């Protein structure tokens, strides 16, 4: 079986979500397919050095390419949810009061808003 990439349209809707994990603030932008499904993610951290910036970009690119090649958001989330590394800690999101990493936070946010059997379906 050969995976085929489903690219997003040139102009697309998106959601941008401001968050913090520990003392690190960031913005998660989710590019959407016309049917409302996520097709890409971007992450901008306010306190980022070259290493954190590079790792955030690598994670976003891998996540985006995975879902563009057919991995469901639910399956993608299951691979990243629960990852534990710094920064970690309390968040500004009442639905996700603690996160074990920024990757864990993003996975849990996507699960809450884009996975059918998650507790909440609000954007």
C-alpha positions as CSV (number, residue, x, y, z in Angstrom):
1,X,0.0,0.0,0.0
2,X,1.3,3.4,-0.9
3,X,0.3,6.3,1.3
4,X,-0.9,9.4,-0.6
5,X,-0.6,12.8,0.8
6,X,-3.7,14.9,1.1
7,X,-2.5,18.5,1.1
8,X,-4.7,21.3,2.4
9,X,-6.1,24.0,0.1
10,X,-4.0,27.1,-0.5
11,X,-6.4,29.2,1.6
12,X,-7.7,27.4,4.7
13,X,-9.4,28.1,8.0
14,X,-7.4,27.7,11.1
15,X,-7.7,27.9,14.9
16,X,-5.1,29.6,17.0
17,X,-5.0,28.7,20.7
18,X,-2.8,30.5,23.3
19,X,-1.6,28.3,26.2
20,X,1.1,27.9,28.8
21,X,2.8,24.9,30.3
22,X,4.8,25.7,33.4
23,X,6.2,29.1,32.7
24,X,6.4,28.6,28.9
25,X,3.7,30.4,26.8
26,X,2.9,29.4,23.3
27,X,0.5,29.6,20.4
28,X,-0.8,26.4,18.7
29,X,-2.3,27.0,15.2
30,X,-4.3,24.2,13.6
31,X,-4.8,24.4,9.9
32,X,-8.1,22.8,8.9
33,X,-9.4,20.9,5.9
34,X,-12.7,22.2,4.4
35,X,-14.6,19.5,6.4
36,X,-13.1,20.9,9.7
37,X,-10.5,18.1,10.3
38,X,-7.0,19.2,11.3
39,X,-4.5,18.9,8.5
40,X,-1.5,20.7,10.0
41,X,-0.2,22.2,13.2
42,X,2.2,25.0,14.0
43,X,3.7,25.9,17.3
44,X,5.2,29.2,18.3
45,X,6.8,29.4,21.8
46,X,7.5,32.8,23.4
47,X,10.6,31.6,25.3
48,X,12.4,29.5,22.7
49,X,16.0,29.0,22.0
50,X,17.2,27.3,18.9
51,X,16.9,23.8,20.3
52,X,13.4,24.2,21.6
53,X,12.3,26.0,18.4
54,X,13.9,23.2,16.2
55,X,12.3,20.4,18.2
56,X,8.8,22.2,18.1
57,X,9.1,22.6,14.3
58,X,10.2,18.9,13.9
59,X,7.3,17.7,16.0
60,X,4.8,19.8,14.1
61,X,6.1,18.7,10.8
62,X,6.0,15.0,11.7
63,X,2.5,15.3,13.2
64,X,1.2,17.3,10.2
65,X,2.7,14.9,7.6
66,X,1.4,11.9,9.5
67,X,-2.2,13.1,9.4
68,X,-1.9,14.3,5.8
69,X,-0.8,10.8,4.9
70,X,-3.9,9.2,6.5
71,X,-3.1,8.6,10.2
72,X,-6.2,9.6,12.1
73,X,-5.9,12.4,14.6
74,X,-7.0,9.9,17.3
75,X,-4.1,7.5,16.4
76,X,-1.6,10.4,16.1
77,X,-2.7,11.7,19.5
78,X,-2.3,8.3,21.1
79,X,1.4,8.3,20.1
80,X,2.2,11.7,21.6
81,X,-0.2,11.9,24.6
82,X,1.6,11.3,27.9
83,X,5.1,12.1,26.8
84,X,7.0,13.4,29.8
85,X,9.8,16.0,29.6
86,X,10.5,19.6,30.5
87,X,8.8,22.0,30.4
88,X,5.9,20.5,32.3
89,X,3.5,21.6,34.9
90,X,0.3,23.6,35.3
91,X,-1.5,25.0,32.3
92,X,-3.9,27.9,31.7
93,X,-6.5,25.5,30.3
94,X,-9.2,24.3,32.8
95,X,-9.8,21.2,30.7
96,X,-6.1,20.3,30.9
97,X,-4.9,21.5,34.3
98,X,-1.5,19.7,34.2
99,X,0.7,18.6,31.3
100,X,3.7,16.3,31.4
101,X,5.2,18.2,28.4
102,X,4.3,20.6,25.6
103,X,3.8,17.6,23.3
104,X,1.5,16.1,25.9
105,X,-0.5,19.3,26.1
106,X,-0.9,19.6,22.3
107,X,-2.0,16.0,22.0
108,X,-4.5,16.4,24.7
109,X,-5.9,19.7,23.3
110,X,-6.3,18.0,19.8
111,X,-8.0,15.0,21.5
112,X,-10.5,17.2,23.3
113,X,-11.4,19.2,20.2
114,X,-11.0,16.8,17.3
115,X,-11.5,13.2,18.5
116,X,-15.1,12.0,18.4
117,X,-15.0,10.0,21.6
118,X,-13.2,12.6,23.7
119,X,-15.0,14.3,26.6
120,X,-15.4,17.6,24.8
121,X,-16.0,18.7,21.2
122,X,-15.8,22.4,21.6
123,X,-13.2,24.6,19.8
